[in-house]
Amino acid sequence: MDLAALYHRPESEFAYLYTEDTVHIRLRTKKDDVVKVNLLAGDTYLHYSEAWYQTGQAMTKVATSDIHDYWQCEWQLAPNRLAYAFRVQGNDGEQVFYCDRGVYPIDDHDILKQVNAYFRLPYFHEIDRVKTPVWVKDTVWYQIFPERFANGDPTNDPENTLPWGARKHPRQDDFYAITNLKSVMMRDQPQEMWWA
């Protein structure tokens, strides 16, 4: 298993409040390198009395890129704090414990018992949750990059301004046409200028 590919960051897109009482936890691994991931999680203050690190919740592979797999699970918050780590099993049979302090053998009981080794989400409050308005789900967004459009007003160009496409490989000291709102509003531009 490629241990260097294991990645997680608390309070980010890898660990966030999804609903009022549900957290999404994600882990990144090398593509096709891991067969199983379990989330070991529980209340920080019940770590010793409940020994919740001895059981795990299965995570599901939810996405794959050219070089990584992404695993995810939902965790019900009660109370609004969480300590957690990951038990990861590779295709080669190797099993490791991945926590805030790094990667350890799964049978290292000393590290498993140390609550300060775990990732932490110290407290979730409803104000921390992103609440996307319902209308956004049916909206098509366009992002306009004015510098991709034609030169809307050549009269404001500095000396030695080059026309678009003047060089196949632009140099760092080349200066191309200044764009402005007028260039965005010009409807007579070739189609490739609008979708560049």
Rosetta constraint file for C-alpha pairs under 8 A:
AtomPair CA 1 CA 33 HARMONIC 6.02 0.50
AtomPair CA 1 CA 34 HARMONIC 7.08 0.50
AtomPair CA 1 CA 90 HARMONIC 5.18 0.50
AtomPair CA 1 CA 91 HARMONIC 6.92 0.50
AtomPair CA 1 CA 92 HARMONIC 6.52 0.50
AtomPair CA 1 CA 94 HARMONIC 6.82 0.50
AtomPair CA 2 CA 6 HARMONIC 7.55 0.50
AtomPair CA 2 CA 30 HARMONIC 6.64 0.50
AtomPair CA 2 CA 33 HARMONIC 7.19 0.50
AtomPair CA 3 CA 103 HARMONIC 7.46 0.50
AtomPair CA 5 CA 28 HARMONIC 7.15 0.50
AtomPair CA 5 CA 29 HARMONIC 5.28 0.50
AtomPair CA 5 CA 30 HARMONIC 5.26 0.50
AtomPair CA 5 CA 68 HARMONIC 7.92 0.50
AtomPair CA 6 CA 27 HARMONIC 7.21 0.50
AtomPair CA 6 CA 28 HARMONIC 5.62 0.50
AtomPair CA 6 CA 29 HARMONIC 4.78 0.50
AtomPair CA 6 CA 30 HARMONIC 7.10 0.50
AtomPair CA 6 CA 98 HARMONIC 7.96 0.50
AtomPair CA 7 CA 27 HARMONIC 6.03 0.50
AtomPair CA 7 CA 28 HARMONIC 5.07 0.50
AtomPair CA 7 CA 29 HARMONIC 6.71 0.50
AtomPair CA 8 CA 14 HARMONIC 6.17 0.50
AtomPair CA 8 CA 26 HARMONIC 6.97 0.50
AtomPair CA 8 CA 27 HARMONIC 5.34 0.50
AtomPair CA 8 CA 28 HARMONIC 6.56 0.50
AtomPair CA 9 CA 13 HARMONIC 7.94 0.50
AtomPair CA 9 CA 14 HARMONIC 5.83 0.50
AtomPair CA 9 CA 15 HARMONIC 7.05 0.50
AtomPair CA 10 CA 14 HARMONIC 6.30 0.50
AtomPair CA 10 CA 15 HARMONIC 5.18 0.50
AtomPair CA 10 CA 16 HARMONIC 7.81 0.50
AtomPair CA 10 CA 119 HARMONIC 6.75 0.50
AtomPair CA 10 CA 120 HARMONIC 6.96 0.50
AtomPair CA 10 CA 121 HARMONIC 6.85 0.50
AtomPair CA 11 CA 15 HARMONIC 5.13 0.50
AtomPair CA 11 CA 16 HARMONIC 5.73 0.50
AtomPair CA 11 CA 121 HARMONIC 6.95 0.50
AtomPair CA 12 CA 16 HARMONIC 6.12 0.50
AtomPair CA 13 CA 26 HARMONIC 7.86 0.50
AtomPair CA 14 CA 24 HARMONIC 7.38 0.50
AtomPair CA 14 CA 25 HARMONIC 5.62 0.50
AtomPair CA 14 CA 26 HARMONIC 4.62 0.50
AtomPair CA 14 CA 27 HARMONIC 6.69 0.50
AtomPair CA 15 CA 23 HARMONIC 6.86 0.50
AtomPair CA 15 CA 24 HARMONIC 5.58 0.50
AtomPair CA 15 CA 25 HARMONIC 4.55 0.50
AtomPair CA 15 CA 26 HARMONIC 6.30 0.50
AtomPair CA 16 CA 23 HARMONIC 5.59 0.50
AtomPair CA 16 CA 24 HARMONIC 5.59 0.50
AtomPair CA 16 CA 25 HARMONIC 6.94 0.50
AtomPair CA 16 CA 129 HARMONIC 7.58 0.50
AtomPair CA 17 CA 21 HARMONIC 7.51 0.50
AtomPair CA 17 CA 22 HARMONIC 6.06 0.50
AtomPair CA 17 CA 23 HARMONIC 4.48 0.50
AtomPair CA 17 CA 24 HARMONIC 6.47 0.50
AtomPair CA 17 CA 124 HARMONIC 7.15 0.50
AtomPair CA 17 CA 128 HARMONIC 7.12 0.50
AtomPair CA 17 CA 129 HARMONIC 5.39 0.50
AtomPair CA 17 CA 130 HARMONIC 7.87 0.50
AtomPair CA 18 CA 22 HARMONIC 5.54 0.50
AtomPair CA 18 CA 23 HARMONIC 5.29 0.50
AtomPair CA 18 CA 24 HARMONIC 6.14 0.50
AtomPair CA 18 CA 129 HARMONIC 6.55 0.50
AtomPair CA 18 CA 130 HARMONIC 7.68 0.50
AtomPair CA 19 CA 23 HARMONIC 7.05 0.50
AtomPair CA 19 CA 129 HARMONIC 7.16 0.50
AtomPair CA 20 CA 126 HARMONIC 5.99 0.50
AtomPair CA 20 CA 129 HARMONIC 7.54 0.50
AtomPair CA 21 CA 76 HARMONIC 5.82 0.50
AtomPair CA 21 CA 77 HARMONIC 5.10 0.50
AtomPair CA 21 CA 78 HARMONIC 7.41 0.50
AtomPair CA 21 CA 80 HARMONIC 7.56 0.50
AtomPair CA 22 CA 74 HARMONIC 6.41 0.50
AtomPair CA 22 CA 75 HARMONIC 5.58 0.50
AtomPair CA 22 CA 76 HARMONIC 4.65 0.50
AtomPair CA 22 CA 77 HARMONIC 5.70 0.50
AtomPair CA 23 CA 74 HARMONIC 5.62 0.50
AtomPair CA 23 CA 75 HARMONIC 5.16 0.50
AtomPair CA 23 CA 76 HARMONIC 6.48 0.50
AtomPair CA 23 CA 77 HARMONIC 6.92 0.50
AtomPair CA 24 CA 72 HARMONIC 6.82 0.50
AtomPair CA 24 CA 73 HARMONIC 5.88 0.50
AtomPair CA 24 CA 74 HARMONIC 4.75 0.50
AtomPair CA 24 CA 75 HARMONIC 6.48 0.50
AtomPair CA 25 CA 72 HARMONIC 5.55 0.50
AtomPair CA 25 CA 73 HARMONIC 5.62 0.50
AtomPair CA 25 CA 74 HARMONIC 6.41 0.50
AtomPair CA 25 CA 75 HARMONIC 7.50 0.50
AtomPair CA 26 CA 70 HARMONIC 6.71 0.50
AtomPair CA 26 CA 71 HARMONIC 5.35 0.50
AtomPair CA 26 CA 72 HARMONIC 4.36 0.50
AtomPair CA 26 CA 73 HARMONIC 6.81 0.50
AtomPair CA 27 CA 70 HARMONIC 5.73 0.50
AtomPair CA 27 CA 71 HARMONIC 5.10 0.50
AtomPair CA 27 CA 72 HARMONIC 6.55 0.50
AtomPair CA 28 CA 68 HARMONIC 6.50 0.50
AtomPair CA 28 CA 69 HARMONIC 5.76 0.50
AtomPair CA 28 CA 70 HARMONIC 4.64 0.50
AtomPair CA 28 CA 71 HARMONIC 6.37 0.50
AtomPair CA 29 CA 33 HARMONIC 7.14 0.50
AtomPair CA 29 CA 34 HARMONIC 6.95 0.50
AtomPair CA 29 CA 68 HARMONIC 5.60 0.50
AtomPair CA 29 CA 69 HARMONIC 5.25 0.50
AtomPair CA 29 CA 70 HARMONIC 6.44 0.50
AtomPair CA 29 CA 71 HARMONIC 7.92 0.50
AtomPair CA 30 CA 34 HARMONIC 7.30 0.50
AtomPair CA 30 CA 67 HARMONIC 6.13 0.50
AtomPair CA 30 CA 68 HARMONIC 4.52 0.50
AtomPair CA 30 CA 69 HARMONIC 5.91 0.50
AtomPair CA 31 CA 64 HARMONIC 6.92 0.50
AtomPair CA 31 CA 65 HARMONIC 7.41 0.50
AtomPair CA 31 CA 66 HARMONIC 7.27 0.50
AtomPair CA 31 CA 67 HARMONIC 5.13 0.50
AtomPair CA 31 CA 68 HARMONIC 4.17 0.50
AtomPair CA 31 CA 69 HARMONIC 4.83 0.50
AtomPair CA 32 CA 68 HARMONIC 7.83 0.50
AtomPair CA 32 CA 69 HARMONIC 7.03 0.50
AtomPair CA 32 CA 91 HARMONIC 7.94 0.50
AtomPair CA 33 CA 90 HARMONIC 5.80 0.50
AtomPair CA 33 CA 91 HARMONIC 5.68 0.50
AtomPair CA 34 CA 88 HARMONIC 7.15 0.50
AtomPair CA 34 CA 89 HARMONIC 5.83 0.50
AtomPair CA 34 CA 90 HARMONIC 4.10 0.50
AtomPair CA 34 CA 91 HARMONIC 5.37 0.50
AtomPair CA 35 CA 89 HARMONIC 5.94 0.50
AtomPair CA 35 CA 90 HARMONIC 5.60 0.50
AtomPair CA 35 CA 91 HARMONIC 5.68 0.50
AtomPair CA 36 CA 58 HARMONIC 7.67 0.50
AtomPair CA 36 CA 59 HARMONIC 7.54 0.50
AtomPair CA 36 CA 88 HARMONIC 5.99 0.50
AtomPair CA 36 CA 89 HARMONIC 5.16 0.50
AtomPair CA 36 CA 90 HARMONIC 7.08 0.50
AtomPair CA 37 CA 58 HARMONIC 6.13 0.50
AtomPair CA 37 CA 59 HARMONIC 5.49 0.50
AtomPair CA 37 CA 60 HARMONIC 7.68 0.50
AtomPair CA 37 CA 71 HARMONIC 7.47 0.50
AtomPair CA 37 CA 86 HARMONIC 6.71 0.50
AtomPair CA 37 CA 87 HARMONIC 5.70 0.50
AtomPair CA 37 CA 88 HARMONIC 4.59 0.50
AtomPair CA 37 CA 89 HARMONIC 6.34 0.50
AtomPair CA 38 CA 56 HARMONIC 5.23 0.50
AtomPair CA 38 CA 57 HARMONIC 5.16 0.50
AtomPair CA 38 CA 58 HARMONIC 4.46 0.50
AtomPair CA 38 CA 59 HARMONIC 5.53 0.50
AtomPair CA 38 CA 86 HARMONIC 5.67 0.50
AtomPair CA 38 CA 87 HARMONIC 5.07 0.50
AtomPair CA 38 CA 88 HARMONIC 6.55 0.50
AtomPair CA 39 CA 56 HARMONIC 5.25 0.50
AtomPair CA 39 CA 57 HARMONIC 5.06 0.50
AtomPair CA 39 CA 58 HARMONIC 6.36 0.50
AtomPair CA 39 CA 59 HARMONIC 6.66 0.50
AtomPair CA 39 CA 73 HARMONIC 7.87 0.50
AtomPair CA 39 CA 84 HARMONIC 6.84 0.50
AtomPair CA 39 CA 85 HARMONIC 6.04 0.50
AtomPair CA 39 CA 86 HARMONIC 4.81 0.50
AtomPair CA 39 CA 87 HARMONIC 6.47 0.50
AtomPair CA 40 CA 52 HARMONIC 7.03 0.50
AtomPair CA 40 CA 53 HARMONIC 5.15 0.50
AtomPair CA 40 CA 54 HARMONIC 7.47 0.50
AtomPair CA 40 CA 55 HARMONIC 6.46 0.50
AtomPair CA 40 CA 56 HARMONIC 4.69 0.50
AtomPair CA 40 CA 57 HARMONIC 6.61 0.50
AtomPair CA 40 CA 84 HARMONIC 5.40 0.50
AtomPair CA 40 CA 85 HARMONIC 5.24 0.50
AtomPair CA 40 CA 86 HARMONIC 5.72 0.50
AtomPair CA 40 CA 87 HARMONIC 7.02 0.50
AtomPair CA 41 CA 52 HARMONIC 6.58 0.50
AtomPair CA 41 CA 53 HARMONIC 6.43 0.50
AtomPair CA 41 CA 56 HARMONIC 7.21 0.50
AtomPair CA 41 CA 82 HARMONIC 6.82 0.50
AtomPair CA 41 CA 83 HARMONIC 5.67 0.50
AtomPair CA 41 CA 84 HARMONIC 4.11 0.50
AtomPair CA 41 CA 85 HARMONIC 6.53 0.50
AtomPair CA 42 CA 46 HARMONIC 7.27 0.50
AtomPair CA 42 CA 47 HARMONIC 6.93 0.50
AtomPair CA 42 CA 52 HARMONIC 6.02 0.50
AtomPair CA 42 CA 53 HARMONIC 7.63 0.50
AtomPair CA 42 CA 82 HARMONIC 5.67 0.50
AtomPair CA 42 CA 83 HARMONIC 5.66 0.50
AtomPair CA 42 CA 84 HARMONIC 6.53 0.50
AtomPair CA 43 CA 47 HARMONIC 6.46 0.50
AtomPair CA 43 CA 78 HARMONIC 7.84 0.50
AtomPair CA 43 CA 79 HARMONIC 7.23 0.50
AtomPair CA 43 CA 81 HARMONIC 6.29 0.50
AtomPair CA 43 CA 82 HARMONIC 5.15 0.50
AtomPair CA 43 CA 83 HARMONIC 6.06 0.50
AtomPair CA 44 CA 81 HARMONIC 7.17 0.50
AtomPair CA 44 CA 82 HARMONIC 5.95 0.50
AtomPair CA 44 CA 83 HARMONIC 5.18 0.50
AtomPair CA 44 CA 115 HARMONIC 6.90 0.50
AtomPair CA 46 CA 50 HARMONIC 5.61 0.50
AtomPair CA 46 CA 51 HARMONIC 7.44 0.50
AtomPair CA 46 CA 52 HARMONIC 7.92 0.50
AtomPair CA 47 CA 51 HARMONIC 5.30 0.50
AtomPair CA 47 CA 52 HARMONIC 6.20 0.50
AtomPair CA 47 CA 53 HARMONIC 7.40 0.50
AtomPair CA 47 CA 113 HARMONIC 7.87 0.50
AtomPair CA 47 CA 115 HARMONIC 6.48 0.50
AtomPair CA 48 CA 113 HARMONIC 7.39 0.50
AtomPair CA 51 CA 113 HARMONIC 7.99 0.50
AtomPair CA 52 CA 56 HARMONIC 7.89 0.50
AtomPair CA 53 CA 112 HARMONIC 6.88 0.50
AtomPair CA 53 CA 113 HARMONIC 7.77 0.50
AtomPair CA 56 CA 87 HARMONIC 7.89 0.50
AtomPair CA 57 CA 73 HARMONIC 7.91 0.50
AtomPair CA 58 CA 73 HARMONIC 7.30 0.50
AtomPair CA 59 CA 71 HARMONIC 5.87 0.50
AtomPair CA 59 CA 72 HARMONIC 5.23 0.50
AtomPair CA 59 CA 73 HARMONIC 4.94 0.50
AtomPair CA 60 CA 71 HARMONIC 5.23 0.50
AtomPair CA 60 CA 72 HARMONIC 5.38 0.50
AtomPair CA 60 CA 73 HARMONIC 6.39 0.50
AtomPair CA 61 CA 69 HARMONIC 6.78 0.50
AtomPair CA 61 CA 70 HARMONIC 5.66 0.50
AtomPair CA 61 CA 71 HARMONIC 4.24 0.50
AtomPair CA 61 CA 72 HARMONIC 6.41 0.50
AtomPair CA 62 CA 69 HARMONIC 7.81 0.50
AtomPair CA 62 CA 70 HARMONIC 5.84 0.50
AtomPair CA 62 CA 71 HARMONIC 5.63 0.50
AtomPair CA 62 CA 72 HARMONIC 6.38 0.50
AtomPair CA 63 CA 69 HARMONIC 5.90 0.50
AtomPair CA 63 CA 70 HARMONIC 5.11 0.50
AtomPair CA 63 CA 71 HARMONIC 7.22 0.50
AtomPair CA 64 CA 68 HARMONIC 5.77 0.50
AtomPair CA 64 CA 69 HARMONIC 4.41 0.50
AtomPair CA 64 CA 70 HARMONIC 6.12 0.50
AtomPair CA 65 CA 69 HARMONIC 6.40 0.50
AtomPair CA 77 CA 81 HARMONIC 6.94 0.50
AtomPair CA 77 CA 82 HARMONIC 7.49 0.50
AtomPair CA 80 CA 122 HARMONIC 7.86 0.50
AtomPair CA 80 CA 123 HARMONIC 5.39 0.50
AtomPair CA 80 CA 124 HARMONIC 5.21 0.50
AtomPair CA 80 CA 125 HARMONIC 7.34 0.50
AtomPair CA 81 CA 120 HARMONIC 7.83 0.50
AtomPair CA 81 CA 121 HARMONIC 5.67 0.50
AtomPair CA 81 CA 122 HARMONIC 5.01 0.50
AtomPair CA 81 CA 123 HARMONIC 4.58 0.50
AtomPair CA 81 CA 124 HARMONIC 6.30 0.50
AtomPair CA 82 CA 120 HARMONIC 5.84 0.50
AtomPair CA 82 CA 121 HARMONIC 5.09 0.50
AtomPair CA 82 CA 122 HARMONIC 6.32 0.50
AtomPair CA 82 CA 123 HARMONIC 7.52 0.50
AtomPair CA 83 CA 115 HARMONIC 7.61 0.50
AtomPair CA 83 CA 118 HARMONIC 5.75 0.50
AtomPair CA 83 CA 119 HARMONIC 5.58 0.50
AtomPair CA 83 CA 120 HARMONIC 4.54 0.50
AtomPair CA 83 CA 121 HARMONIC 6.35 0.50
AtomPair CA 83 CA 122 HARMONIC 7.81 0.50
AtomPair CA 84 CA 99 HARMONIC 7.55 0.50
AtomPair CA 84 CA 118 HARMONIC 5.34 0.50
AtomPair CA 84 CA 119 HARMONIC 5.24 0.50
AtomPair CA 84 CA 120 HARMONIC 6.49 0.50
AtomPair CA 85 CA 97 HARMONIC 7.21 0.50
AtomPair CA 85 CA 98 HARMONIC 5.89 0.50
AtomPair CA 85 CA 99 HARMONIC 4.78 0.50
AtomPair CA 85 CA 100 HARMONIC 7.45 0.50
AtomPair CA 85 CA 118 HARMONIC 5.54 0.50
AtomPair CA 85 CA 119 HARMONIC 6.08 0.50
AtomPair CA 86 CA 97 HARMONIC 5.79 0.50
AtomPair CA 86 CA 98 HARMONIC 5.08 0.50
AtomPair CA 86 CA 99 HARMONIC 6.51 0.50
AtomPair CA 87 CA 95 HARMONIC 6.94 0.50
AtomPair CA 87 CA 96 HARMONIC 5.80 0.50
AtomPair CA 87 CA 97 HARMONIC 4.82 0.50
AtomPair CA 87 CA 98 HARMONIC 6.40 0.50
AtomPair CA 87 CA 106 HARMONIC 7.14 0.50
AtomPair CA 88 CA 95 HARMONIC 5.54 0.50
AtomPair CA 88 CA 96 HARMONIC 5.37 0.50
AtomPair CA 88 CA 97 HARMONIC 6.50 0.50
AtomPair CA 88 CA 98 HARMONIC 7.31 0.50
AtomPair CA 89 CA 93 HARMONIC 6.20 0.50
AtomPair CA 89 CA 94 HARMONIC 5.68 0.50
AtomPair CA 89 CA 95 HARMONIC 4.37 0.50
AtomPair CA 89 CA 96 HARMONIC 6.63 0.50
AtomPair CA 90 CA 94 HARMONIC 5.33 0.50
AtomPair CA 90 CA 95 HARMONIC 6.42 0.50
AtomPair CA 95 CA 105 HARMONIC 6.77 0.50
AtomPair CA 95 CA 106 HARMONIC 5.80 0.50
AtomPair CA 96 CA 103 HARMONIC 6.50 0.50
AtomPair CA 96 CA 104 HARMONIC 5.65 0.50
AtomPair CA 96 CA 105 HARMONIC 4.74 0.50
AtomPair CA 96 CA 106 HARMONIC 4.57 0.50
AtomPair CA 97 CA 103 HARMONIC 5.68 0.50
AtomPair CA 97 CA 104 HARMONIC 5.08 0.50
AtomPair CA 97 CA 105 HARMONIC 5.89 0.50
AtomPair CA 97 CA 106 HARMONIC 4.93 0.50
AtomPair CA 97 CA 112 HARMONIC 7.94 0.50
AtomPair CA 98 CA 102 HARMONIC 5.76 0.50
AtomPair CA 98 CA 103 HARMONIC 4.52 0.50
AtomPair CA 98 CA 104 HARMONIC 6.46 0.50
AtomPair CA 99 CA 103 HARMONIC 6.42 0.50
AtomPair CA 99 CA 117 HARMONIC 6.15 0.50
AtomPair CA 99 CA 118 HARMONIC 5.16 0.50
AtomPair CA 99 CA 119 HARMONIC 6.09 0.50
AtomPair CA 100 CA 117 HARMONIC 5.61 0.50
AtomPair CA 100 CA 118 HARMONIC 5.21 0.50
AtomPair CA 100 CA 119 HARMONIC 4.91 0.50
AtomPair CA 101 CA 117 HARMONIC 5.62 0.50
AtomPair CA 101 CA 118 HARMONIC 7.40 0.50
AtomPair CA 104 CA 108 HARMONIC 6.78 0.50
AtomPair CA 104 CA 111 HARMONIC 7.80 0.50
AtomPair CA 108 CA 112 HARMONIC 6.55 0.50
AtomPair CA 109 CA 113 HARMONIC 6.15 0.50
AtomPair CA 110 CA 114 HARMONIC 6.65 0.50
AtomPair CA 111 CA 117 HARMONIC 6.82 0.50
AtomPair CA 112 CA 117 HARMONIC 7.78 0.50
AtomPair CA 114 CA 118 HARMONIC 7.63 0.50
AtomPair CA 124 CA 128 HARMONIC 6.67 0.50
AtomPair CA 125 CA 129 HARMONIC 7.47 0.50
AtomPair CA 132 CA 136 HARMONIC 6.94 0.50
AtomPair CA 133 CA 137 HARMONIC 7.81 0.50
AtomPair CA 134 CA 138 HARMONIC 7.93 0.50
AtomPair CA 135 CA 139 HARMONIC 6.68 0.50
AtomPair CA 145 CA 149 HARMONIC 7.57 0.50
AtomPair CA 146 CA 179 HARMONIC 6.14 0.50
AtomPair CA 146 CA 180 HARMONIC 6.63 0.50
AtomPair CA 146 CA 181 HARMONIC 7.32 0.50
AtomPair CA 146 CA 183 HARMONIC 7.45 0.50
AtomPair CA 146 CA 184 HARMONIC 6.25 0.50
AtomPair CA 147 CA 178 HARMONIC 7.42 0.50
AtomPair CA 147 CA 179 HARMONIC 5.57 0.50
AtomPair CA 147 CA 180 HARMONIC 7.94 0.50
AtomPair CA 148 CA 193 HARMONIC 6.71 0.50
AtomPair CA 148 CA 194 HARMONIC 7.80 0.50
AtomPair CA 148 CA 196 HARMONIC 6.35 0.50
AtomPair CA 149 CA 179 HARMONIC 6.76 0.50
AtomPair CA 149 CA 183 HARMONIC 5.96 0.50
AtomPair CA 149 CA 184 HARMONIC 6.24 0.50
AtomPair CA 149 CA 193 HARMONIC 5.61 0.50
AtomPair CA 149 CA 194 HARMONIC 6.75 0.50
AtomPair CA 150 CA 164 HARMONIC 7.64 0.50
AtomPair CA 150 CA 177 HARMONIC 7.59 0.50
AtomPair CA 150 CA 179 HARMONIC 6.74 0.50
AtomPair CA 150 CA 183 HARMONIC 5.55 0.50
AtomPair CA 150 CA 184 HARMONIC 7.77 0.50
AtomPair CA 150 CA 189 HARMONIC 7.25 0.50
AtomPair CA 150 CA 193 HARMONIC 7.04 0.50
AtomPair CA 151 CA 177 HARMONIC 5.36 0.50
AtomPair CA 151 CA 178 HARMONIC 5.94 0.50
AtomPair CA 151 CA 179 HARMONIC 5.24 0.50
AtomPair CA 151 CA 180 HARMONIC 7.59 0.50
AtomPair CA 151 CA 183 HARMONIC 5.83 0.50
AtomPair CA 152 CA 178 HARMONIC 7.69 0.50
AtomPair CA 152 CA 179 HARMONIC 5.90 0.50
AtomPair CA 152 CA 180 HARMONIC 6.12 0.50
AtomPair CA 152 CA 181 HARMONIC 7.47 0.50
AtomPair CA 152 CA 182 HARMONIC 5.05 0.50
AtomPair CA 152 CA 183 HARMONIC 3.83 0.50
AtomPair CA 152 CA 184 HARMONIC 7.61 0.50
AtomPair CA 152 CA 186 HARMONIC 7.46 0.50
AtomPair CA 153 CA 157 HARMONIC 7.60 0.50
AtomPair CA 153 CA 178 HARMONIC 7.79 0.50
AtomPair CA 153 CA 179 HARMONIC 7.57 0.50
AtomPair CA 153 CA 180 HARMONIC 7.68 0.50
AtomPair CA 153 CA 182 HARMONIC 7.29 0.50
AtomPair CA 153 CA 183 HARMONIC 7.47 0.50
AtomPair CA 154 CA 177 HARMONIC 7.44 0.50
AtomPair CA 154 CA 178 HARMONIC 7.82 0.50
AtomPair CA 156 CA 178 HARMONIC 7.63 0.50
AtomPair CA 157 CA 161 HARMONIC 6.36 0.50
AtomPair CA 157 CA 177 HARMONIC 6.46 0.50
AtomPair CA 157 CA 178 HARMONIC 6.22 0.50
AtomPair CA 160 CA 175 HARMONIC 7.41 0.50
AtomPair CA 161 CA 174 HARMONIC 7.79 0.50
AtomPair CA 161 CA 175 HARMONIC 5.39 0.50
AtomPair CA 161 CA 176 HARMONIC 5.29 0.50
AtomPair CA 161 CA 177 HARMONIC 5.96 0.50
AtomPair CA 162 CA 166 HARMONIC 6.27 0.50
AtomPair CA 162 CA 174 HARMONIC 7.25 0.50
AtomPair CA 162 CA 175 HARMONIC 6.05 0.50
AtomPair CA 162 CA 176 HARMONIC 4.79 0.50
AtomPair CA 162 CA 177 HARMONIC 6.40 0.50
AtomPair CA 163 CA 176 HARMONIC 6.01 0.50
AtomPair CA 163 CA 177 HARMONIC 6.18 0.50
AtomPair CA 164 CA 176 HARMONIC 6.36 0.50
AtomPair CA 164 CA 177 HARMONIC 6.96 0.50
AtomPair CA 170 CA 174 HARMONIC 6.42 0.50
AtomPair CA 179 CA 183 HARMONIC 6.06 0.50
AtomPair CA 180 CA 184 HARMONIC 6.93 0.50
AtomPair CA 181 CA 185 HARMONIC 6.36 0.50
AtomPair CA 182 CA 186 HARMONIC 6.25 0.50
AtomPair CA 189 CA 193 HARMONIC 6.31 0.50
AtomPair CA 189 CA 194 HARMONIC 7.22 0.50
AtomPair CA 190 CA 194 HARMONIC 7.10 0.50
AtomPair CA 191 CA 195 HARMONIC 6.59 0.50
AtomPair CA 192 CA 196 HARMONIC 5.65 0.50
